[in-house]
Amino acid sequence: MLSKLINLITNSTKSEAAAANQPALDAALAATALLFEVARVDMNVSDEELTNIQEAAKNLFNLSDNTVHDFLSQSQDMSQKSTSYYEFTAVINSHWDEEQKYTLVKALWSLANADGVQCKYEEHLIRRIADLLHLPHALFTKAKHEITQEL
């Protein structure tokens, strides 16, 4: 009986520790799913865009080369199964501050420009995402300007 109680306490402590790390992972997956949404909005996902998503995920979330493939696969699957952008932005809003959201919007702009063609649908989607992230319009514009200046 005592061993069952010890196992129960040990397992619940492990579950709590895993749950503490889960929000960060969920927000990272949600952010990467939004990157896939921007790549897909023009109905043509180029190799440059896929490379950009991979680099963004590695840099933003400190992923190793070994884990990035599974991470991207999982977030792409989430993106394809989603019914709205709110399911991703709600997770991000509850765990990220304005600076992290701004960095994400910059990554979205970088992705939109990765293939050398920025279509109106990409800009519209990034604007919608920024609005859902409650990012001030000035920061949305600043992110766009910074990325276009880098090119």
Sequence and secondary structure as in RCSB ss.txt:
>XXXX:A:sequence
MLSKLINLITNSTKSEAAAANQPALDAALAATALLFEVARVDMNVSDEELTNIQEAAKNLFNLSDNTVHDFLSQS
QDMSQKSTSYYEFTAVINSHWDEEQKYTLVKALWSLANADGVQCKYEEHLIRRIADLLHLPHALFTKAKHEITQE
L
>XXXX:A:secstr
 HHHHHHHHHHHHHHHHHHHHHHHHHHHHHHHHHHHHHHHTTS   HHHHHHHHHHHHHHHT  HHHHHHHHHHH
HHHHHH S SHHHHHHHHHH  HHHHHHHHHHHHHHHTTTS   HHHHHHHHHHHHHTT  HHHHHHHHHHHHHH
 
